[in-house]
């Protein structure tokens, strides 16, 4: 039996992107996180990139203690791993990262240097933090995530979001979610989700959490971030109620 309530985590990276456009203090992503929580978000996600292009160390330090549930996204960088272990957020999601990319363009290659990845997962879990791997919806990536000892996976929904007429993209998410649940992995999803396409993903029963950021921040330009969160929550709930 799967939970009727699907968690909504708001990724606040692009609030920080706006701030960093002028290297100033506003808008403060920590303030945005509070508004999102008050509007119904179940948690807050932030990605501290190696080049610190948006979220900064200071943001993470505060978020880890101020928000109700914090999902810390990070690449396999030693200094950021040390920070995650020290702060002990509720959850860490390990993601791929390339300096030249505009945003994360695909899932983590779990075949590359698996022992380093396994050691990182073990360090994170040793301090009581759950560890999730951001992967493409592919059978091999799902099974390897289980073998590495992850607690959860986050399915990369980018291909689905960018190719809405290709039914195979949704099928890949459905099949990967079912496979992961059978293996005992918690299933999350995110990337490129908007109020226009989130319904079908919300309807996948095994997916218990969505991480959504850019579309929320974009919509907030017109209606405010609180209303953008409420709009997303409403569409997610409708998709969940409709079922697969």
C-alpha positions as CSV (number, residue, x, y, z in Angstrom):
1,X,0.0,0.0,0.0
2,X,1.5,3.3,-1.1
3,X,1.1,6.6,0.8
4,X,-1.7,8.9,-0.6
5,X,0.4,12.0,0.3
6,X,3.4,12.5,-2.1
7,X,6.0,14.8,-0.6
8,X,6.9,18.0,-2.3
9,X,10.4,19.3,-1.8
10,X,11.2,22.7,-3.3
11,X,14.6,23.2,-4.7
12,X,15.6,26.8,-4.0
13,X,18.8,27.0,-6.1
14,X,17.4,29.5,-8.5
15,X,16.4,31.9,-5.8
16,X,20.2,32.0,-5.1
17,X,20.9,32.3,-8.8
18,X,18.9,35.6,-8.8
19,X,20.9,36.8,-5.8
20,X,24.2,35.9,-7.3
21,X,23.4,37.9,-10.4
22,X,24.5,40.9,-8.4
23,X,26.5,39.1,-5.7
24,X,24.3,40.8,-3.1
25,X,22.1,39.6,-0.2
26,X,18.7,39.5,-1.9
27,X,16.7,37.5,-2.5
28,X,17.8,35.2,0.4
29,X,17.1,31.6,-0.4
30,X,16.8,30.9,3.4
31,X,13.9,33.3,3.5
32,X,12.4,31.7,0.4
33,X,12.6,28.3,2.1
34,X,10.6,29.5,5.0
35,X,7.9,30.8,2.7
36,X,7.8,27.5,0.8
37,X,7.4,25.6,4.0
38,X,4.6,27.8,5.2
39,X,2.9,27.3,1.8
40,X,2.9,23.5,2.2
41,X,6.2,22.3,1.0
42,X,7.3,19.1,2.8
43,X,11.0,19.8,2.5
44,X,13.6,22.0,1.0
45,X,16.4,21.0,-1.4
46,X,19.5,22.9,-2.3
47,X,22.5,21.9,-4.4
48,X,25.9,23.2,-3.3
49,X,27.9,23.1,-6.5
50,X,31.7,22.9,-6.6
51,X,31.9,26.3,-8.3
52,X,29.4,27.8,-5.9
53,X,27.5,29.4,-8.8
54,X,24.3,29.8,-6.7
55,X,23.9,28.2,-3.3
56,X,26.7,29.1,-1.0
57,X,28.2,27.3,2.0
58,X,26.5,29.9,4.3
59,X,23.1,29.0,2.9
60,X,23.6,25.3,3.6
61,X,24.9,25.9,7.1
62,X,21.7,27.8,7.9
63,X,19.3,25.6,6.0
64,X,20.5,22.5,7.8
65,X,19.3,23.9,11.1
66,X,16.4,26.2,10.1
67,X,14.2,24.1,7.8
68,X,12.0,21.2,8.9
69,X,13.4,18.7,6.4
70,X,16.6,19.4,4.3
71,X,17.7,17.5,1.3
72,X,21.3,18.4,0.5
73,X,22.3,17.8,-3.1
74,X,26.0,17.4,-3.7
75,X,28.6,15.9,-6.1
76,X,31.3,13.6,-5.0
77,X,33.6,16.4,-3.8
78,X,35.7,15.8,-0.7
79,X,35.1,19.2,0.9
80,X,31.4,19.1,0.3
81,X,31.1,15.6,1.6
82,X,32.9,16.7,4.8
83,X,30.4,19.5,5.1
84,X,27.5,17.1,4.7
85,X,28.8,14.8,7.3
86,X,29.3,17.6,9.8
87,X,25.9,19.1,9.2
88,X,24.0,15.8,9.2
89,X,20.9,16.9,7.1
90,X,17.9,14.6,6.9
91,X,19.0,13.5,3.5
92,X,21.8,13.8,1.0
93,X,21.3,13.3,-2.7
94,X,24.5,12.6,-4.7
95,X,24.3,14.1,-8.1
96,X,26.6,14.3,-11.2
97,X,28.2,17.6,-11.9
98,X,30.1,19.1,-14.8
99,X,31.4,22.7,-14.7
100,X,30.3,23.5,-18.3
101,X,26.7,22.4,-17.9
102,X,23.9,25.0,-17.2
103,X,22.0,22.5,-15.0
104,X,22.3,18.8,-14.2
105,X,21.9,17.1,-17.5
106,X,21.6,13.5,-16.6
107,X,21.8,10.9,-14.0
108,X,24.8,9.8,-12.0
109,X,27.0,7.2,-13.6
110,X,26.9,4.6,-10.8
111,X,29.3,2.4,-12.8
112,X,32.2,4.9,-12.5
113,X,34.4,4.4,-9.4
114,X,31.8,2.5,-7.4
115,X,34.1,2.0,-4.4
116,X,34.5,5.8,-3.9
117,X,30.7,6.1,-4.2
118,X,30.1,3.3,-1.8
119,X,32.5,4.9,0.8
120,X,30.7,8.2,0.5
121,X,27.3,6.6,1.0
122,X,28.7,4.8,4.1
123,X,30.1,8.0,5.5
124,X,26.8,9.8,5.0
125,X,24.8,7.0,6.6
126,X,27.2,6.7,9.5
127,X,26.0,10.0,10.9
128,X,22.3,9.1,10.6
129,X,21.6,10.8,7.2
130,X,19.7,9.0,4.4
131,X,21.5,8.8,1.1
132,X,19.8,9.0,-2.3
133,X,21.4,8.7,-5.7
134,X,20.1,10.8,-8.6
135,X,20.0,8.4,-11.6
136,X,18.5,7.9,-15.0
137,X,15.5,5.6,-15.1
138,X,17.4,2.6,-16.3
139,X,17.3,-1.0,-14.9
140,X,21.0,-1.3,-14.4
141,X,21.3,2.1,-12.6
142,X,18.5,1.1,-10.3
143,X,20.0,-2.3,-9.4
144,X,23.5,-0.9,-9.0
145,X,22.1,1.8,-6.6
146,X,20.8,-1.0,-4.4
147,X,24.1,-2.8,-4.5
148,X,26.0,0.3,-3.5
149,X,23.9,0.6,-0.3
150,X,21.8,3.7,-1.1
151,X,18.6,4.2,0.9
152,X,16.8,5.8,-2.0
153,X,17.0,6.9,-5.7
154,X,15.8,10.0,-7.4
155,X,14.7,9.3,-10.9
156,X,15.9,11.9,-13.4
157,X,12.7,13.1,-15.2
158,X,14.4,15.3,-17.7
159,X,13.9,13.1,-20.7
160,X,10.2,12.8,-19.9
161,X,9.9,16.5,-19.4
162,X,11.6,17.4,-22.6
163,X,10.0,14.7,-24.8
164,X,6.3,14.7,-23.7
165,X,5.1,13.0,-26.8
166,X,7.4,10.0,-26.4
167,X,5.4,7.5,-24.3
168,X,8.6,5.5,-23.6
169,X,9.9,8.2,-21.3
170,X,7.0,7.9,-18.9
171,X,7.1,4.1,-19.2
172,X,10.8,4.2,-18.1
173,X,9.9,6.1,-15.0
174,X,7.0,3.7,-14.2
175,X,9.2,0.6,-14.7
176,X,12.2,2.0,-12.8
177,X,10.0,3.1,-9.8
178,X,8.4,-0.4,-9.6
179,X,11.8,-2.1,-9.8
180,X,13.3,0.1,-7.1
181,X,10.4,-0.4,-4.7
182,X,10.7,-4.2,-5.1
183,X,14.4,-3.9,-4.2
184,X,13.5,-1.9,-1.0
185,X,14.6,1.5,-2.3
186,X,12.6,4.6,-1.6
187,X,11.8,6.4,-4.8
188,X,12.0,10.1,-5.5
189,X,11.9,12.0,-8.8
190,X,12.7,15.4,-10.3
191,X,14.1,17.6,-13.0
192,X,12.1,19.7,-15.5
193,X,8.7,19.1,-13.8
194,X,6.0,21.7,-14.1
195,X,2.3,22.0,-13.4
196,X,1.8,21.0,-17.0
197,X,3.6,17.7,-16.8
198,X,3.8,16.7,-13.2
199,X,0.4,14.9,-13.0
200,X,1.5,11.7,-14.7
201,X,4.6,11.4,-12.5
202,X,2.5,12.1,-9.4
203,X,0.3,9.2,-10.4
204,X,3.2,6.7,-10.2
205,X,2.4,5.0,-6.8
206,X,6.0,4.1,-5.9
207,X,7.2,7.7,-6.2
208,X,6.9,9.1,-2.7
209,X,8.7,12.4,-3.2
210,X,9.2,15.0,-5.9
211,X,12.0,17.6,-6.0
212,X,10.9,20.7,-8.0
213,X,12.7,24.0,-8.3
214,X,13.1,26.0,-11.5
215,X,9.4,26.0,-12.5
216,X,8.4,27.1,-9.0
217,X,10.9,30.0,-9.1
218,X,9.9,30.9,-12.6
219,X,6.2,30.9,-11.7
220,X,6.9,33.0,-8.6
221,X,7.8,36.0,-10.8
222,X,4.1,36.2,-11.7
223,X,2.2,34.9,-8.7
224,X,4.7,34.8,-5.8
225,X,6.6,31.7,-4.5
226,X,3.9,30.7,-2.0
227,X,1.2,30.6,-4.6
228,X,3.5,28.7,-7.0
229,X,4.0,26.1,-4.3
230,X,0.3,25.8,-3.7
231,X,-0.4,25.5,-7.4
232,X,2.1,22.6,-7.7
233,X,0.7,20.9,-4.6
234,X,-2.8,21.0,-6.0
235,X,-1.8,19.5,-9.3
236,X,0.3,16.8,-7.6
237,X,-2.6,15.9,-5.3
238,X,-4.9,15.6,-8.3
239,X,-2.5,13.4,-10.1
240,X,-2.0,11.2,-7.1
241,X,-5.8,10.8,-6.6
242,X,-6.3,9.9,-10.2
243,X,-3.7,7.1,-10.0
244,X,-1.8,5.3,-12.8
